[in-house]
Amino acid sequence: MKSPSPSKPARAAKSSSSNGSGSSAARKPVRPIGVFDSGIGGLTVAAALRELLPAENIFYIGDTARVPYGGKTQSTIERYSIEISGLLLAEQAKMIVVACNTASALAVPRLQEILKVPVVGVIQPGAHAAVEATHNGRIGVIGTRATVYSKAYERAIHEIKPHVRVISQHCPLLVPLIEEGWLDDPITDQVIRRYLEKLTREDIDTLVLGCTHYPLLGEAIKKFAGPEIKLVDSARNCALAVQTLLKKEKMAAPKTHLGRLQVALTDASDGFLRVAEEALGLQVGDVQLRTVQSAVM
């Protein structure tokens, strides 16, 4: 890895519009899409963006110094999200993609309030996809404690279709297992079984992977859940939402432009490159380090 290269602090000024489409960053199509997560999980979103939008530059920051976010309070998650967004704005990000369900559930409203660039989370795209997928009106959601306790998916789903039943289960052990690279391991299979037994007894036909780490366990989860339960991957649906917003705001990079992915972490992660390359097929290259700057709330 490269030596730590801290970014200059970026001060987030409140805009007159929650999507900030009038900002100078929004008028520069070749500027990167800024993506962040608490660790490696958000790379599932980065991979989906690379596949769907090959012309776009992407700058990804994994907050590996403070992973996981799932057990933190809302005020802490808001602060972390503002700090990481500041690092992305220092990289001239034209929009912020919150590739973390916990931060999407608890920090996106605050980010939309104070940032001058558009902010996209993963909750709304995932909720829409789940409603479209279900046939019996029984949707399961798995996520971190913070995501589940926030009831963000329940609210988003019920805004679309009020009479759908949503059954949620927090799965705090899955993120550490994924960060360790234990994607195909008997211990991980046992943990998945322990968490999902309750949901399968509820006759769900759709399961929302309410954490962007979880698609990395998609095969293991499908093996237990069975073919009758459709998995909703919020990463792909988030990428589709970004594509729609880029077109709407006329922010898309020219199709002739060759986009690239840059990755930075807030702390070294031994298993980061291996998991990203083996599980997602991403060629990450040199991973930079960034020092988190304290945000003024």
C-alpha positions in Angstrom: 0.0 0.0 0.0 1.0 3.6 -0.5 2.1 5.7 2.5 -0.7 7.5 4.2 -1.8 10.5 2.1 -4.3 12.5 4.0 -6.7 14.6 2.1 -7.3 18.2 2.9 -10.4 18.7 4.9 -13.5 19.5 2.8 -16.0 21.8 4.4 -19.6 20.8 3.5 -21.7 23.9 3.0 -25.5 23.7 3.2 -27.1 24.0 -0.2 -30.5 25.4 -1.2 -31.4 22.1 -2.8 -31.1 18.6 -1.3 -29.6 17.3 -4.5 -27.3 20.2 -5.1 -27.6 19.9 -8.9 -26.4 23.5 -9.3 -23.0 23.0 -7.8 -19.8 23.3 -9.8 -19.0 19.6 -9.1 -22.3 18.5 -10.6 -21.3 20.4 -13.8 -18.1 18.4 -14.3 -19.1 15.0 -15.7 -15.6 13.5 -15.7 -15.2 14.1 -11.9 -15.5 10.9 -10.0 -18.5 9.3 -8.3 -17.6 9.2 -4.6 -18.6 5.9 -2.9 -18.1 5.0 0.7 -18.8 2.2 3.1 -17.6 1.1 6.5 -15.3 -1.5 5.0 -15.1 -3.7 1.9 -18.8 -4.4 1.5 -19.5 -1.3 -0.5 -17.2 -2.6 -3.2 -20.2 -4.6 -4.3 -21.7 -1.2 -5.2 -18.5 -0.1 -6.9 -18.4 -3.3 -8.9 -22.1 -2.8 -10.0 -21.3 0.8 -11.0 -18.2 -0.3 -13.0 -20.3 -2.8 -14.9 -23.3 -0.5 -15.5 -21.3 2.8 -16.0 -17.9 1.9 -17.5 -17.3 5.6 -18.5 -17.5 6.9 -14.9 -14.6 7.5 -12.7 -15.2 6.0 -9.2 -13.4 7.0 -6.0 -14.1 4.5 -3.2 -13.3 4.9 0.5 -13.6 2.1 2.9 -13.6 3.3 6.5 -11.7 0.2 7.7 -10.4 2.1 10.8 -13.9 2.2 12.2 -15.6 -0.9 10.7 -18.3 -2.0 11.5 -20.8 0.9 11.7 -23.7 -1.4 12.7 -23.3 -1.2 16.4 -22.8 2.6 16.6 -25.3 5.3 17.5 -27.0 7.5 14.9 -25.0 10.6 15.9 -21.7 8.7 15.5 -22.8 7.3 12.2 -23.8 10.8 11.0 -20.4 12.1 12.1 -18.5 9.3 10.4 -20.5 9.8 7.2 -19.8 13.5 7.1 -16.1 12.9 7.7 -15.8 10.4 4.9 -17.9 12.5 2.5 -15.5 15.3 3.2 -12.6 13.1 2.0 -14.6 12.3 -1.1 -15.3 16.0 -1.8 -11.6 16.7 -1.5 -11.3 14.2 -4.4 -13.7 16.4 -6.4 -16.6 13.9 -6.2 -19.6 15.1 -8.2 -22.0 13.0 -6.1 -21.8 10.8 -3.0 -23.1 7.2 -3.0 -23.6 5.9 0.5 -22.8 2.2 -0.2 -23.7 1.2 3.4 -27.1 0.3 4.6 -26.5 1.5 8.1 -25.3 4.9 7.0 -28.1 5.1 4.4 -30.7 4.4 7.1 -29.3 6.9 9.6 -27.1 9.5 7.9 -28.4 10.2 4.3 -31.0 12.8 5.4 -28.2 14.8 7.2 -25.9 14.5 4.2 -28.6 15.7 1.8 -29.1 18.6 4.1 -25.5 19.9 4.3 -23.8 18.7 1.1 -23.8 20.6 -2.2 -23.7 17.5 -4.4 -26.3 14.8 -4.9 -26.4 12.0 -2.3 -27.7 8.5 -3.1 -28.2 5.7 -0.6 -29.1 2.0 -0.9 -32.4 1.8 1.1 -34.9 3.2 -1.4 -33.6 1.2 -4.4 -33.6 -2.0 -2.4 -37.1 -1.3 -1.1 -38.5 -0.8 -4.6 -36.8 -4.0 -5.9 -38.2 -6.0 -3.0 -41.8 -4.8 -3.6 -41.5 -5.7 -7.3 -40.1 -9.1 -6.5 -42.5 -10.4 -3.9 -45.6 -12.4 -4.8 -47.0 -13.3 -1.4 -46.4 -10.0 0.3 -43.9 -11.3 2.9 -40.5 -9.8 2.7 -37.5 -10.6 4.9 -34.7 -8.1 5.6 -31.3 -8.9 7.1 -28.9 -6.2 8.2 -26.8 -4.8 11.0 -28.4 -4.0 14.3 -28.5 -0.2 13.5 -30.2 -0.8 10.1 -32.8 -3.2 11.5 -33.6 -1.1 14.6 -34.0 2.0 12.4 -36.9 0.3 10.6 -35.7 2.2 7.4 -36.6 -0.7 5.1 -40.0 -1.2 6.7 -40.8 2.5 6.2 -39.5 2.6 2.7 -41.4 -0.6 1.7 -44.6 0.5 3.3 -44.5 3.8 1.6 -44.6 1.9 -1.7 -47.0 -0.9 -0.6 -48.5 -0.5 2.8 -49.9 -4.0 3.3 -46.7 -5.9 2.7 -45.4 -7.7 5.8 -41.8 -7.1 6.6 -39.8 -9.5 8.9 -36.4 -8.2 9.9 -33.4 -10.0 11.4 -30.1 -8.3 12.5 -27.0 -10.4 11.7 -24.0 -8.7 13.5 -21.6 -11.6 12.9 -21.8 -11.6 9.2 -19.8 -8.4 8.5 -16.7 -9.6 10.5 -16.8 -13.0 8.8 -16.9 -11.3 5.4 -14.1 -8.9 6.3 -12.0 -11.9 7.3 -12.7 -13.4 3.9 -14.6 -16.4 5.3 -17.0 -16.5 2.4 -17.0 -20.3 1.9 -16.6 -21.7 5.4 -18.6 -24.1 7.6 -18.6 -21.6 10.4 -20.2 -18.9 8.2 -22.8 -21.5 7.0 -23.7 -22.2 10.6 -24.1 -18.5 11.4 -26.3 -18.0 8.3 -28.5 -20.9 9.3 -28.8 -19.5 12.9 -29.9 -16.1 11.6 -32.2 -17.1 8.7 -34.1 -19.9 10.4 -36.6 -17.4 11.9 -37.2 -15.8 8.5 -37.7 -19.0 6.6 -40.4 -20.1 9.1 -42.3 -16.9 8.2 -42.9 -18.1 4.7 -41.1 -15.1 3.1 -40.6 -15.3 -0.7 -38.2 -12.3 -0.9 -35.1 -11.6 1.2 -33.4 -8.2 1.1 -29.7 -8.3 1.7 -29.8 -5.1 3.8 -26.0 -4.7 4.0 -23.7 -4.2 1.0 -21.3 -6.8 2.5 -24.0 -9.5 2.2 -23.9 -10.0 -1.5 -20.4 -11.5 -1.0 -22.2 -14.3 0.8 -25.0 -14.5 -1.8 -24.2 -18.2 -2.8 -24.0 -19.3 0.9 -27.3 -17.5 1.7 -29.1 -18.9 -1.4 -27.9 -22.4 -0.5 -29.7 -22.2 2.8 -32.7 -20.1 1.7 -33.5 -22.2 -1.3 -34.6 -21.3 -4.8 -38.1 -20.3 -3.8 -36.8 -17.2 -2.0 -35.6 -14.4 -4.2 -32.6 -12.4 -3.0 -32.6 -8.7 -3.5 -29.1 -7.3 -3.9 -29.2 -3.5 -3.0 -25.9 -3.0 -4.8 -27.2 -3.5 -8.3 -30.3 -1.5 -7.6 -28.3 1.3 -6.1 -26.2 1.4 -9.3 -29.4 1.7 -11.4 -30.6 4.6 -9.2 -27.2 6.3 -9.8 -27.5 5.8 -13.5 -31.0 7.4 -13.5 -29.8 10.4 -11.5 -26.8 11.0 -13.6 -29.0 11.1 -16.7 -31.6 13.4 -15.1 -29.0 15.9 -13.8 -26.9 15.7 -17.0 -23.9 14.7 -15.0 -22.9 11.5 -16.9 -19.4 11.2 -18.3 -19.1 11.0 -22.1 -19.5 7.5 -23.3 -16.1 7.7 -25.0 -14.5 8.3 -21.6 -12.6 5.3 -20.1 -13.5 5.3 -16.4 -11.3 4.1 -13.6 -11.6 2.9 -10.1 -9.5 4.3 -7.3 -9.7 2.8 -3.8 -8.6 4.3 -0.4 -8.9 3.0 3.1 -8.7 4.7 6.5 -6.6 1.8 7.8 -4.6 -1.0 6.2 -6.6 -4.2 5.6 -4.7 -7.4 4.9 -7.6 -9.3 3.4 -9.0 -6.3 1.4 -7.4 -6.9 -2.0 -7.9 -10.7 -1.9 -11.6 -10.5 -1.1 -12.2 -7.7 -3.7 -10.3 -9.5 -6.5 -11.5 -13.0 -5.8 -15.1 -12.4 -4.9 -15.9 -9.4 -7.2 -13.4 -9.7 -10.0 -12.2 -6.1 -9.4 -8.7 -5.0 -10.3 -8.2 -2.6 -7.5 -4.5 -1.8 -8.0 -2.7 0.4 -5.5 -4.8 1.1 -2.4 -4.3 4.5 -0.9 -4.6 5.5 2.8 -6.6 8.5 4.0 -6.6 10.1 7.4 -10.1 10.9 8.7 -10.6 14.6 9.5 -13.0 15.4 12.4 -16.2 17.0 11.2 -18.1 19.9 12.9 -21.6 18.7 13.5 
